[in-house]
Amino acid sequence: MDSSSSYNDSPPQHLWIQHSNGHVPEAIDTPITPIANFKKSPSAISLRAFLLGIAFGVSLALTVVQLQPPLNPLWRAPCFLAILSSFHFLEFYITARYNPPAATLSAFLLTGNGYAYNVAHTLAFLECILRNYVAPRYYGDWPLLQPFNAFLPVEGGARVAWLTLGLTMLLGGQGIRTLAMAQAGTNFNHLVQSKKKQGHVLVTNGIYGWLRHPSYFGFFWWGLGTQLIMGNLVCLVGYAVVLWRFFSLRIKSEEKFLVAFFGADYVRYRDETAVGIPMIP
């Protein structure tokens, strides 16, 4: 049911008005106007933020508990959930803080990333369980993985070097993406824009002076960092391939529109900056 039909079908609500002389209160029929745009419903937004906060807190607590001696290698699963919860919360919070008009439910990126996004994270959880519980020994003995055995963080829990690298990529990627969204302000959008909106300007300062798509750069390395922390070699390779292909196609498509919007200014800017994702010029 759309908002207009909801409005017309609503029973009138009586509002009592007391006259200034203190006599004869009267009732007038005043329909309660529903929220015109559910995508900006405060209750829906607060509920999602609340649930993400609960998921983050519970996952973080489980991670800390499982890291206590004797270390449970499955600490990575709740850790991954805590990482995802914080990522999705920050997507909305930074949008709401620096680009209020775009602060809708979709800014959480909980449902708008497509089928592949959900499948990728599900497979990451499954590989973690498979490696640690179903086939912990055989995982490292697969012929396909033999050349990488010296680098696999599969025996004796976590290896500090790989965890440090993964954590650096994770925090660095998240930080750069968050900074990019903040510095772009109202010029940032989660969707590729095919038409130039009023007030849309080309941002070339700050982090954009070094990277022309810093939010993509941040997400790419954030995604790979999550899989290093999880100790998932198969998903690490899968994430790299899928994310590279996604951003390669998206950047190519988006830059066609940006050239149309800004002309020679964008062409010059493109020539002077990098993407920061391997093999994407």
Kinemage of the C-alpha trace (Angstrom):
@kinemage 1
@onewidth
@group {chain A} dominant
@subgroup {mainchain}
@vectorlist {calphas} color= white
{ca met a 1} P 0.000 0.000 0.000
{ca asp a 2} L 1.490 3.376 -0.982
{ca ser a 3} L 1.581 6.363 1.301
{ca ser a 4} L -1.276 8.173 -0.418
{ca ser a 5} L -3.731 5.299 -0.014
{ca ser a 6} L -2.564 4.812 3.558
{ca tyr a 7} L -3.360 8.434 4.266
{ca asn a 8} L -6.844 8.311 2.754
{ca asp a 9} L -7.805 5.096 4.517
{ca ser a 10} L -6.677 6.269 7.950
{ca pro a 11} L -9.522 6.850 10.395
{ca pro a 12} L -9.718 10.453 11.602
{ca gln a 13} L -8.136 11.154 14.956
{ca his a 14} L -9.934 13.591 17.278
{ca leu a 15} L -7.924 16.559 18.481
{ca trp a 16} L -9.549 18.459 21.334
{ca ile a 17} L -9.123 22.220 21.283
{ca gln a 18} L -9.749 24.280 24.436
{ca his a 19} L -10.955 27.785 23.708
{ca ser a 20} L -9.183 30.685 25.337
{ca asn a 21} L -12.264 31.502 27.418
{ca gly a 22} L -12.096 28.084 29.021
{ca his a 23} L -15.499 26.973 27.695
{ca val a 24} L -16.852 24.586 25.127
{ca pro a 25} L -14.037 22.271 24.029
{ca glu a 26} L -14.478 21.116 20.478
{ca ala a 27} L -13.190 18.158 18.544
{ca ile a 28} L -11.817 18.436 15.053
{ca asp a 29} L -10.977 15.573 12.748
{ca thr a 30} L -7.230 15.537 12.035
{ca pro a 31} L -5.790 12.601 10.113
{ca ile a 32} L -2.393 11.420 11.323
{ca thr a 33} L 0.032 11.804 8.463
{ca pro a 34} L 2.171 8.682 7.971
{ca ile a 35} L 5.872 8.876 7.275
{ca ala a 36} L 6.058 9.826 3.613
{ca asn a 37} L 9.328 8.044 2.972
{ca phe a 38} L 9.903 4.769 4.824
{ca lys a 39} L 13.520 4.787 3.665
{ca lys a 40} L 14.119 7.653 6.111
{ca ser a 41} L 11.930 6.287 8.889
{ca pro a 42} L 13.653 7.117 12.217
{ca ser a 43} L 12.265 3.954 13.799
{ca ala a 44} L 13.550 1.716 11.002
{ca ile a 45} L 16.952 3.401 11.032
{ca ser a 46} L 17.293 3.252 14.824
{ca leu a 47} L 16.259 -0.411 14.867
{ca arg a 48} L 18.971 -1.358 12.370
{ca ala a 49} L 21.580 0.663 14.240
{ca phe a 50} L 20.517 -0.992 17.503
{ca leu a 51} L 20.725 -4.511 16.041
{ca leu a 52} L 24.129 -3.789 14.521
{ca gly a 53} L 25.304 -2.560 17.912
{ca ile a 54} L 24.045 -5.724 19.598
{ca ala a 55} L 25.712 -7.884 16.940
{ca phe a 56} L 28.984 -5.993 17.373
{ca gly a 57} L 28.953 -6.219 21.164
{ca val a 58} L 28.052 -9.897 21.346
{ca ser a 59} L 30.528 -10.839 18.606
{ca leu a 60} L 33.335 -8.872 20.216
{ca ala a 61} L 32.653 -10.513 23.580
{ca leu a 62} L 32.680 -13.988 22.005
{ca thr a 63} L 35.949 -13.178 20.245
{ca val a 64} L 37.617 -12.112 23.489
{ca val a 65} L 36.337 -15.210 25.329
{ca gln a 66} L 37.577 -17.582 22.625
{ca leu a 67} L 40.990 -15.941 22.587
{ca gln a 68} L 41.542 -16.912 26.218
{ca pro a 69} L 43.739 -19.988 26.864
{ca pro a 70} L 43.246 -22.587 25.592
{ca leu a 71} L 42.771 -20.594 22.407
{ca asn a 72} L 39.795 -21.623 20.291
{ca pro a 73} L 40.710 -21.155 16.588
{ca leu a 74} L 37.086 -20.403 15.812
{ca trp a 75} L 37.503 -16.944 17.390
{ca arg a 76} L 37.791 -15.687 13.832
{ca ala a 77} L 34.084 -16.263 13.086
{ca pro a 78} L 32.643 -13.853 15.697
{ca cys a 79} L 35.530 -11.479 14.977
{ca phe a 80} L 34.440 -11.376 11.329
{ca leu a 81} L 30.843 -10.682 12.385
{ca ala a 82} L 32.031 -7.825 14.605
{ca ile a 83} L 34.005 -6.393 11.670
{ca leu a 84} L 30.973 -6.588 9.380
{ca ser a 85} L 28.710 -4.991 11.989
{ca ser a 86} L 31.037 -2.044 12.496
{ca phe a 87} L 31.480 -1.599 8.736
{ca his a 88} L 27.745 -1.402 8.037
{ca phe a 89} L 27.135 0.934 10.965
{ca leu a 90} L 29.920 3.272 9.829
{ca glu a 91} L 28.510 3.343 6.293
{ca phe a 92} L 25.290 4.849 7.597
{ca tyr a 93} L 26.817 7.011 10.329
{ca ile a 94} L 29.325 8.736 8.047
{ca thr a 95} L 26.623 9.253 5.420
{ca ala a 96} L 24.285 10.766 8.014
{ca arg a 97} L 27.058 12.980 9.406
{ca tyr a 98} L 28.457 14.335 6.150
{ca asn a 99} L 25.721 13.726 3.568
{ca pro a 100} L 22.367 13.928 5.401
{ca pro a 101} L 20.133 13.886 2.292
{ca ala a 102} L 21.471 10.414 1.432
{ca ala a 103} L 21.015 9.013 4.959
{ca thr a 104} L 18.370 6.430 4.094
{ca leu a 105} L 18.044 2.774 5.061
{ca ser a 106} L 20.038 1.805 1.973
{ca ala a 107} L 23.055 3.706 3.356
{ca phe a 108} L 23.619 0.810 5.779
{ca leu a 109} L 24.435 -1.342 2.705
{ca leu a 110} L 22.742 -4.288 4.392
{ca thr a 111} L 20.605 -5.346 1.434
{ca gly a 112} L 21.825 -3.373 -1.568
{ca asn a 113} L 25.135 -5.085 -2.307
{ca gly a 114} L 23.684 -7.889 -4.357
{ca tyr a 115} L 23.725 -11.656 -4.240
{ca ala a 116} L 27.492 -12.030 -4.651
{ca tyr a 117} L 28.224 -9.941 -1.530
{ca asn a 118} L 26.127 -12.178 0.705
{ca val a 119} L 27.487 -15.363 -0.867
{ca ala a 120} L 31.084 -14.199 -0.380
{ca his a 121} L 30.642 -13.589 3.342
{ca thr a 122} L 28.757 -16.865 3.795
{ca leu a 123} L 31.585 -18.764 2.110
{ca ala a 124} L 34.104 -16.998 4.348
{ca phe a 125} L 32.295 -18.296 7.436
{ca leu a 126} L 32.051 -21.781 5.930
{ca glu a 127} L 35.752 -21.929 5.060
{ca cys a 128} L 36.644 -20.859 8.591
{ca ile a 129} L 34.512 -23.670 10.062
{ca leu a 130} L 35.770 -26.204 7.518
{ca arg a 131} L 39.404 -25.378 8.162
{ca asn a 132} L 39.175 -25.425 11.934
{ca tyr a 133} L 36.634 -28.123 12.685
{ca val a 134} L 35.709 -30.299 9.730
{ca ala a 135} L 39.089 -30.889 8.130
{ca pro a 136} L 41.810 -28.976 10.013
{ca arg a 137} L 44.647 -31.299 8.934
{ca tyr a 138} L 43.552 -32.100 5.405
{ca tyr a 139} L 42.976 -28.465 4.529
{ca gly a 140} L 46.709 -27.825 4.610
{ca asp a 141} L 47.423 -31.058 2.754
{ca trp a 142} L 45.334 -30.312 -0.337
{ca pro a 143} L 47.611 -30.598 -3.412
{ca leu a 144} L 46.336 -27.264 -4.675
{ca leu a 145} L 47.514 -25.582 -1.477
{ca gln a 146} L 50.860 -27.365 -1.103
{ca pro a 147} L 52.908 -24.527 -2.646
{ca phe a 148} L 51.439 -22.167 -0.037
{ca asn a 149} L 51.861 -24.347 3.039
{ca ala a 150} L 54.718 -22.255 4.377
{ca phe a 151} L 52.443 -19.217 4.332
{ca leu a 152} L 49.199 -20.746 5.594
{ca pro a 153} L 48.161 -19.645 9.083
{ca val a 154} L 46.570 -23.048 9.698
{ca glu a 155} L 48.581 -24.719 12.453
{ca gly a 156} L 49.051 -23.609 16.016
{ca gly a 157} L 46.333 -20.941 15.900
{ca ala a 158} L 47.028 -17.472 14.547
{ca arg a 159} L 50.368 -16.388 13.188
{ca val a 160} L 51.234 -12.914 14.341
{ca ala a 161} L 52.722 -11.777 11.039
{ca trp a 162} L 49.633 -12.651 8.988
{ca leu a 163} L 47.290 -11.236 11.589
{ca thr a 164} L 49.303 -8.015 11.721
{ca leu a 165} L 49.205 -7.684 7.942
{ca gly a 166} L 45.475 -8.440 7.847
{ca leu a 167} L 44.711 -6.004 10.654
{ca thr a 168} L 46.764 -3.281 8.955
{ca met a 169} L 44.887 -3.781 5.683
{ca leu a 170} L 41.567 -3.885 7.497
{ca leu a 171} L 42.047 -0.729 9.572
{ca gly a 172} L 43.815 1.122 6.774
{ca gly a 173} L 41.132 0.254 4.251
{ca gln a 174} L 38.299 1.169 6.608
{ca gly a 175} L 40.002 4.410 7.608
{ca ile a 176} L 40.601 5.520 4.025
{ca arg a 177} L 37.048 4.657 2.957
{ca thr a 178} L 35.583 6.532 5.922
{ca leu a 179} L 37.839 9.542 5.277
{ca ala a 180} L 36.874 9.541 1.595
{ca met a 181} L 33.149 9.569 2.390
{ca ala a 182} L 33.633 12.395 4.897
{ca gln a 183} L 35.747 14.549 2.588
{ca ala a 184} L 33.436 14.073 -0.386
{ca gly a 185} L 30.401 15.058 1.681
{ca thr a 186} L 27.293 15.485 -0.445
{ca asn a 187} L 29.296 14.578 -3.545
{ca phe a 188} L 29.543 10.963 -2.366
{ca asn a 189} L 26.928 8.418 -3.345
{ca his a 190} L 26.755 4.652 -2.932
{ca leu a 191} L 25.251 4.387 -6.419
{ca val a 192} L 26.849 5.404 -9.707
{ca gln a 193} L 25.159 8.602 -10.850
{ca ser a 194} L 24.197 8.855 -14.506
{ca lys a 195} L 23.011 12.462 -14.211
{ca lys a 196} L 24.855 15.362 -12.649
{ca lys a 197} L 22.982 16.702 -9.652
{ca gln a 198} L 22.854 20.358 -8.746
{ca gly a 199} L 25.780 21.254 -6.518
{ca his a 200} L 27.843 18.219 -7.551
{ca val a 201} L 31.494 19.261 -7.724
{ca leu a 202} L 34.709 17.414 -8.516
{ca val a 203} L 36.563 16.773 -5.251
{ca thr a 204} L 40.328 16.779 -5.763
{ca asn a 205} L 41.704 17.752 -2.356
{ca gly a 206} L 42.582 15.691 0.711
{ca ile a 207} L 42.727 11.960 0.110
{ca tyr a 208} L 41.285 12.593 -3.356
{ca gly a 209} L 44.508 14.360 -4.251
{ca trp a 210} L 46.226 10.968 -4.094
{ca leu a 211} L 43.506 8.497 -5.010
{ca arg a 212} L 40.619 9.263 -7.345
{ca his a 213} L 38.438 6.454 -5.968
{ca pro a 214} L 39.592 6.178 -2.339
{ca ser a 215} L 36.376 4.538 -1.125
{ca tyr a 216} L 36.885 1.706 -3.635
{ca phe a 217} L 40.555 1.466 -2.702
{ca gly a 218} L 39.592 1.233 0.964
{ca phe a 219} L 36.943 -1.432 0.457
{ca phe a 220} L 39.195 -3.569 -1.739
{ca trp a 221} L 42.004 -3.774 0.830
{ca trp a 222} L 39.537 -3.976 3.729
{ca gly a 223} L 37.981 -7.048 2.118
{ca leu a 224} L 41.326 -8.783 1.640
{ca gly a 225} L 42.336 -7.885 5.191
{ca thr a 226} L 39.256 -9.631 6.585
{ca gln a 227} L 40.254 -12.881 4.909
{ca leu a 228} L 43.821 -12.712 6.175
{ca ile a 229} L 42.451 -12.311 9.695
{ca met a 230} L 40.084 -15.224 9.082
{ca gly a 231} L 42.992 -17.333 7.775
{ca asn a 232} L 40.981 -18.152 4.636
{ca leu a 233} L 43.307 -18.732 1.702
{ca val a 234} L 40.592 -19.876 -0.717
{ca cys a 235} L 38.323 -16.920 0.091
{ca leu a 236} L 41.310 -14.566 0.050
{ca val a 237} L 41.906 -15.471 -3.588
{ca gly a 238} L 38.169 -15.435 -4.317
{ca tyr a 239} L 37.683 -12.014 -2.723
{ca ala a 240} L 40.634 -10.607 -4.680
{ca val a 241} L 39.265 -11.846 -8.012
{ca val a 242} L 35.648 -10.849 -7.408
{ca leu a 243} L 36.447 -7.437 -5.928
{ca trp a 244} L 38.954 -6.645 -8.659
{ca arg a 245} L 36.455 -7.513 -11.372
{ca phe a 246} L 33.661 -5.558 -9.674
{ca phe a 247} L 35.681 -2.381 -9.201
{ca ser a 248} L 37.309 -2.626 -12.615
{ca leu a 249} L 33.895 -2.636 -14.320
{ca arg a 250} L 32.389 -0.070 -11.959
{ca ile a 251} L 35.233 2.419 -12.319
{ca lys a 252} L 35.176 2.108 -16.099
{ca ser a 253} L 31.431 2.791 -16.136
{ca glu a 254} L 31.521 5.573 -13.552
{ca glu a 255} L 34.354 7.456 -15.190
{ca lys a 256} L 32.408 7.709 -18.439
{ca phe a 257} L 29.787 9.706 -16.565
{ca leu a 258} L 32.390 11.754 -14.685
{ca val a 259} L 34.042 12.771 -17.967
{ca ala a 260} L 30.614 13.812 -19.241
{ca phe a 261} L 29.995 15.803 -16.035
{ca phe a 262} L 33.355 17.559 -15.715
{ca gly a 263} L 34.987 17.261 -19.139
{ca ala a 264} L 38.674 18.109 -19.416
{ca asp a 265} L 38.936 18.764 -15.680
{ca tyr a 266} L 38.201 15.145 -14.898
{ca val a 267} L 40.430 13.835 -17.682
{ca arg a 268} L 43.322 15.842 -16.265
{ca tyr a 269} L 42.510 14.721 -12.733
{ca arg a 270} L 42.322 11.087 -13.862
{ca asp a 271} L 45.734 11.343 -15.483
{ca glu a 272} L 47.295 12.780 -12.326
{ca thr a 273} L 45.945 10.278 -9.804
{ca ala a 274} L 45.876 6.530 -9.225
{ca val a 275} L 43.204 4.044 -8.191
{ca gly a 276} L 45.499 2.021 -5.930
{ca ile a 277} L 44.018 -1.341 -6.919
{ca pro a 278} L 46.451 -3.574 -8.861
{ca met a 279} L 46.062 -3.529 -12.652
{ca ile a 280} L 43.379 -0.843 -12.666
{ca pro a 281} L 44.954 2.228 -14.271
